[in-house]
């Protein structure tokens, strides 16, 4: 016990018993995540300024290369590194528990880092201009697939270390009764992550051997099924982790508690059971599938996963309202909302993330996942419009909101630039809103995603004229600039806190 | 108690009235959406095609070539122009070309057999904005009935390499 005592400190702010090896792993993963966000963000600006046809900054080859790297760094590396940091926080720190095998955590980190670097180098040297989806038979250098496989194996180790850790913490009686709701949500995310990472292995391990020439025919239809079992489910991990973080932020900023633990926990269970069916959204206008399978899968089997989101959309604001009214903000219908801590970046990030995820990302997901409507949107800019509302305005902004608490807590340093931090979610949200609208309107006019030049100048036949393209693509570009400024402010605050933040007593 | 701490011992508690109401409305709406998806599938005029056949690039190239040989009426910029009767028409996607150019009659019903000879492509008819995925090894049969004369473009909207943005095809609909 004596040596164990040395490995813990008591956090003066939260009262948590913080296991120092867990703390070091959290910092390492979170810092790497922010570096990936930085790379992805710079690329985002360059890509957006190329899609803005009036600017068309990059040549075609660099546009496709950077688009590939942007997808990999944002959708996978930034988010998963940050999620792993969040898992160690929820599975050890929040339970006042130790991290059982820090060495396994470092092994996972090493694998993920090696994989991320390998994939990035392969992309940037021009050996993998295949997009994030790497649709077979477009072939990348074997190192591209190997990098992703290594990353996925590392993530699998980290996720299961978290699951084991929760069980061990319970056995060691670090907490009594059920796990906290946030940890429960993270457990749900971890279960979905296991499914996702195994699907990733099924897609990428054959692709690796195929790229080596071990076998020659990899069925493109089968690859799409396997890939989206990974690609879309990965976003469902994000969804689940994001909702858990919403609950955490509502407690941290307003003292809200779950209005009904049963309702919230059942909703997380519905995610586990039904949300992975949504992967089929990507295959709605593919050859080879029947109508029945399309309907069952894309409706998440009767929209039961959507029901889960509707539950959270009720219980999180309700929890905040109850907490605010208890503080005396009980006048009329909305005083509780008016008097909410809007200058607290954690709260504004929660509010903007919840509204943009729900009203823009979630609704468009359900609409675009309707069979008939999918024919009108497939592979148009409406698709990136949808997932920038979910993964960026939703998940990324929620993660940023949590980071404003996680970084000071884990580094024992005061947050640098608090004033700027309280503006950051608004700037980021506004930029994204403009960019996403630009994408939606462009997509509705038929403008494809993933294309360097819609005028197709130099082709044998004339390209279509898209109505209003110069305006809608201009919105995309301007919105992206504002969003990148917002993202840059977050990174600047995170890095300066880490390096120059005023030391607080541990 | 908060979402960051363990809940009280017994947290399995009945829902209050507002919660039941919200849950009821949401569940009903989810169910309506689900049923409507099936209803549209049965009664809508414009549905996702499901007819699919296996093929190989060699086989499909041969079929398209004989189709072109039968109905070719000219060429435009090296791409054959065909004027087939209503019924089966064939369209190949390959880097970075849609071939042939199709001249169709307004009101005629055509069964487009679409496949790729190399990578995955996206079959996007503009300005109608109808979009389908095209895979090598699969023939996707898409039944289309033009209802307005004019020129339509086929844009590739799945990334297929550096010349992806140049991949434009054409359908001409005549009265």
Interface residues (C-beta under 8 A of the other chain):
Chain A: X14 X60 X61 X64 X94 X129 X131 X135 X136 X137 X138 X175 X176 X177 X178 X179 X180 X181 X182 X219 X220 X221 X224 X247 X248 X250 X251 X252 X255 X256 X257 X258 X259 X260 X261 X262 X263 X265 X283 X284 X285 X286 X287 X288 X289 X290 X291 X294 X295 X298 X299 X302 X303 X304 X306 X307 X310 X311 X314 X318 X319 X366 X370 X371 X372 X374 X375 X376 X377 X378 X379 X380 X444 X445 X446 X448 X449 X450 X451 X452 X453 X454 X456 X458 X459 X460 X461 X462 X463 X464 X465 X466 X467
Chain B: X1 X2 X3 X4 X5 X6 X7 X8 X9 X11 X12 X13 X15 X16 X18 X19 X22 X23 X26 X27 X30 X31 X33 X34 X37 X38 X40 X41 X44 X46 X47 X48 X50 X52 X76 X77 X78 X79 X96 X97 X101 X118 X119 X120 X122 X124 X126 X127 X129 X130 X131 X132 X133 X134 X135 X136 X137 X138 X139 X140 X153 X155 X156 X157 X158 X159 X160 X161 X162 X164 X165 X166 X167 X168 X169 X170
